[in-house]
């Protein structure tokens, strides 16, 4: 039986829960493709899974990981859209399929898209989850329009950095929050007004600079009180989109009299969204922001680094020995 090397989560808790193991190499079913992984990237859900936040949904041992850029190795008998040798990018289904922290991955063909031709695998691995989440949040859920305004929290993060670029490509005026060291970065990405969350109150800034009208859309990547406070800075018929779990009950009374709507987004990636992102990427309207690149065997250390905070853009894991 053919095998591959993988980083396997064997126990919930700390970083020591990951082990490098030899495991069976997967075989694609009729509607699946087998992909040789060239690069992947780290997402917050990785440390949430590792510490046991979703233990009711995840059976151990497990291979996790949500972003893949790689090369098609083999295809199932009913697959027509891809063939061996195709360079692709995608996100496996969380809690359902094996993840990206392994040399090979099998995936349903309707989740896969051809990789943008102007990106390396390292760059492409930044996009599936973060780019797909930004697209679902701003395009599908918020229905952001030309000339509208949006507040994007944590604009230097993996999702936020792509959301800024996407919002500008859609013709919106972008407010964003970040630390002082990332002001130049988010301005380069297209942010119109950068709010230093350490010295400025974003609510005061929004109200002052919109003549107390508020913004059309708030994109929340933080959670907690940010959700409740968003209702205070949204215009009538404004839209809140959050990608963060809500641990405590939230009052929606503030949303009623202004006809506000709230949307909650989790892992909404498929090939159609990736194809749409590919067009913007190849027109150079979306570019990856890479914090650092590490060998894929250092999954545990990379996840721990993201969990500690302070990263800018995505941490990418390189499968140099698999290319």
C-alpha positions in Angstrom: 0.0 0.0 0.0 1.3 3.4 -1.0 2.0 5.8 1.9 2.6 9.5 2.4 3.9 11.7 5.2 1.4 13.9 7.2 1.2 16.0 10.3 -1.5 14.2 12.3 -3.4 15.8 15.2 -3.4 13.0 17.8 -4.7 14.8 20.9 -6.5 18.0 21.6 -4.7 20.7 23.7 -1.3 22.2 23.1 1.1 22.1 20.1 2.5 18.7 21.2 -0.7 17.2 19.8 0.7 17.0 16.3 2.9 14.1 15.1 4.6 13.5 11.8 3.5 10.1 10.6 3.5 7.8 7.6 -0.2 7.2 6.6 -2.0 5.6 3.6 -1.9 7.7 0.5 -5.5 8.5 -0.5 -7.2 7.2 -3.6 -9.7 9.5 -5.4 -13.3 8.4 -5.7 -15.2 8.7 -9.0 -15.9 12.5 -8.5 -12.6 13.4 -6.8 -9.1 14.5 -7.7 -5.9 13.5 -6.0 -3.6 16.5 -5.5 0.1 16.7 -4.7 0.3 19.5 -2.2 2.9 22.2 -3.0 1.9 24.8 -0.4 -0.7 25.4 2.3 -1.4 28.2 4.9 -2.5 28.5 8.5 -5.9 29.7 9.6 -7.4 30.6 13.0 -9.6 27.5 12.8 -6.5 25.4 13.0 -5.7 26.3 16.6 -9.3 26.3 17.5 -9.5 22.7 16.3 -6.2 21.8 18.0 -7.2 23.1 21.4 -10.6 21.2 21.2 -13.1 23.9 20.4 -14.8 21.7 17.9 -14.1 18.3 19.4 -17.7 17.2 19.0 -17.2 17.5 15.2 -13.6 16.2 14.9 -12.6 12.6 15.4 -9.0 12.0 16.2 -6.5 11.1 14.8 -7.1 13.7 12.1 -5.2 15.5 9.3 -6.4 19.2 9.4 -5.6 22.2 7.2 -7.7 24.3 5.0 -5.8 25.7 2.0 -4.2 23.8 -0.8 -2.2 24.9 -3.8 -0.8 21.9 -5.7 -0.7 19.7 -8.8 -3.4 17.2 -9.9 -1.8 13.7 -9.6 -4.8 11.6 -10.6 -8.6 11.9 -11.3 -11.6 9.8 -10.6 -13.5 8.2 -13.5 -16.3 10.8 -13.7 -14.0 13.9 -13.4 -14.0 15.9 -16.6 -12.8 19.4 -15.6 -9.3 18.4 -14.5 -6.5 16.2 -15.6 -3.1 15.1 -14.2 -0.6 18.0 -14.3 -3.2 20.8 -13.7 -2.1 23.3 -11.2 -5.0 23.9 -8.8 -6.0 25.7 -5.6 -8.9 25.0 -3.2 -10.0 24.5 0.4 -11.0 21.0 1.7 -14.3 20.7 3.5 -13.7 21.3 7.2 -14.8 18.5 9.5 -15.6 16.3 6.6 -12.5 15.7 4.5 -8.8 15.2 5.3 -7.0 18.5 5.4 -3.9 20.0 3.7 -1.1 19.1 6.2 0.0 16.1 4.2 1.8 15.4 1.0 -1.4 14.4 -0.8 -5.0 15.4 -0.6 -8.2 14.1 -2.2 -11.1 16.5 -2.9 -14.4 16.7 -4.7 -13.9 18.3 -8.1 -16.6 20.9 -7.4 -14.4 22.5 -4.8 -11.3 22.8 -7.0 -10.3 25.7 -9.4 -7.3 26.2 -11.7 -4.6 28.2 -9.9 -4.1 31.8 -11.1 -1.3 31.7 -13.6 0.5 34.7 -12.2 0.9 33.2 -8.7 3.4 30.7 -7.3 2.0 27.9 -5.2 3.2 29.7 -2.1 1.2 32.8 -3.1 -1.9 30.9 -4.2 -2.1 29.1 -0.9 -3.0 32.4 0.7 -6.3 32.6 -1.1 -8.8 29.7 -0.8 -10.1 30.2 2.7 -9.3 33.9 3.2 -10.2 35.0 -0.3 -13.3 32.8 -0.4 -14.4 34.1 3.0 -13.9 37.7 1.9 -15.8 37.1 -1.3 -18.7 35.4 0.5 -18.8 38.2 3.1 -18.6 41.3 0.9 -20.0 40.1 -2.5 -22.6 37.5 -1.6 -23.8 38.4 1.9 -23.2 42.2 2.2 -23.9 42.8 -1.5 -21.5 45.7 -1.3 -22.1 48.3 -4.0 -20.1 51.0 -5.8 -19.9 54.1 -3.8 -20.8 52.5 -0.5 -18.6 52.5 2.6 -17.3 49.6 4.6 -15.4 49.2 7.9 -13.0 46.2 7.8 -11.7 45.1 11.1 -8.1 43.8 11.4 -7.2 44.9 7.9 -3.6 43.5 8.1 -4.8 40.0 8.8 -5.1 37.1 6.4 -8.8 37.8 5.6 -8.7 41.5 6.2 -5.9 42.2 3.8 -7.8 40.5 1.0 -11.1 42.1 2.0 -9.6 45.6 1.7 -8.4 44.8 -1.9 -11.7 43.2 -2.8 -13.8 46.2 -1.4 -11.7 48.6 -3.4 -12.1 46.5 -6.6 -15.8 46.8 -6.0 -15.7 50.6 -5.8 -16.2 51.1 -2.0 -14.7 53.6 0.4 -12.8 51.5 3.0 -12.2 52.2 6.7 -10.0 49.7 8.4 -8.5 49.1 11.9 -4.9 47.9 12.5 -1.9 48.6 14.6 0.5 51.4 13.7 3.2 49.1 12.3 0.8 48.0 9.6 -0.6 51.5 8.5 1.6 51.7 5.4 0.7 48.2 4.4 -3.1 48.6 4.5 -2.8 52.0 2.7 -0.9 50.2 -0.1 -3.7 47.7 -0.2 -6.2 50.5 -0.8 -7.6 51.5 2.6 -8.9 55.1 2.4 -9.0 55.7 6.2 -6.8 53.8 8.6 -7.9 53.7 12.2 -5.2 53.0 14.9 -7.2 50.8 17.3 -4.6 51.5 20.0 -5.1 55.2 20.1 -8.4 55.9 18.3 -12.0 54.8 19.0 -13.3 53.5 15.7 -16.9 54.3 16.7 -15.9 58.0 17.2 -14.0 58.1 14.0 -16.8 56.6 11.9 -19.4 58.8 13.4 -17.3 61.9 13.0 -16.2 61.2 9.4 -19.6 60.2 8.2 -21.5 63.1 9.8 -23.1 60.5 12.2 -24.5 58.6 9.3 -22.4 55.5 9.7 -21.1 53.0 7.2 -23.1 50.7 4.9 -21.2 47.5 5.8 -19.2 46.3 8.8 -16.9 43.3 8.2 -16.1 41.8 11.6 -13.1 39.5 12.0 -12.8 40.0 15.8 -16.1 39.1 17.4 -17.1 39.8 21.0 -18.4 43.3 21.7 -17.5 44.3 18.1 -20.7 42.7 16.9 -22.9 44.7 19.2 -21.0 47.9 18.6 -21.4 47.5 14.9 -25.0 48.3 15.1 -24.1 51.7 16.4 -22.1 52.7 13.3 -24.3 51.2 10.5 -26.6 53.3 8.3 -30.2 52.4 8.0 -30.4 49.2 5.9 -26.7 48.6 6.7 -25.2 45.1 6.8 -23.0 43.4 9.4 -21.0 40.4 8.3 -19.1 38.4 10.9 -16.8 35.4 10.5 -16.3 34.9 14.3 -18.1 32.5 16.7 -20.5 34.2 19.1 -19.9 32.9 22.6 -22.4 35.1 24.4 -26.0 36.1 23.6 -26.3 39.3 21.6 -29.2 41.8 21.7 -30.6 42.6 18.3 -32.9 45.4 19.5 -30.6 48.1 18.1 -30.9 46.6 14.6 -34.7 46.6 14.3 -35.7 50.2 14.0 -33.0 50.8 11.3 -33.7 47.6 9.3 -30.2 46.3 9.8 -29.2 42.8 8.8 -26.6 40.5 10.2 -24.8 37.6 8.4 -22.5 35.0 9.8 -20.1 33.2 7.5 -18.2 30.0 7.9 -16.1 28.1 5.4 -18.1 29.1 2.2 -15.5 28.1 -0.4 -16.2 26.4 -3.8 -14.8 26.4 -7.3 -17.1 29.2 -8.5 -15.8 31.7 -5.9 -12.2 30.7 -6.6 -12.8 31.2 -10.3 -14.2 34.6 -9.6 -11.2 35.5 -7.4 -8.9 34.1 -10.1 -10.1 36.8 -12.5 -9.3 39.6 -10.1 -5.9 38.0 -9.2 -4.9 37.7 -12.8 -5.8 41.4 -13.3 -3.6 42.1 -10.3 -6.5 43.6 -8.3 -5.9 41.1 -5.6 -2.4 40.3 -4.3 -1.3 37.9 -1.4 0.1 39.3 1.8 2.6 36.8 3.2 3.8 37.1 6.8 6.3 34.3 6.6 7.1 30.9 5.0 8.0 27.8 6.9 8.6 24.1 6.1 5.4 22.2 6.2 6.7 19.8 8.8 6.6 22.8 11.2 2.8 22.9 11.3 2.6 22.9 15.0 5.0 25.8 15.4 3.2 27.8 12.7 -0.2 27.3 14.2 1.2 28.4 17.6 2.7 31.5 16.1 -0.6 32.5 14.6 -2.4 31.8 17.9 0.0 34.2 19.7 -1.1 37.1 17.4 0.7 39.9 15.7 1.1 38.3 12.3 0.6 40.2 9.1 -1.2 38.4 6.3 -0.8 34.6 6.0 1.8 32.1 7.3 2.5 29.7 4.5 3.8 26.2 4.7 6.1 25.1 1.9 6.2 21.5 0.6 9.6 21.9 -1.1 10.4 18.2 -0.7 7.1 17.4 -2.5 7.6 19.7 -5.5 
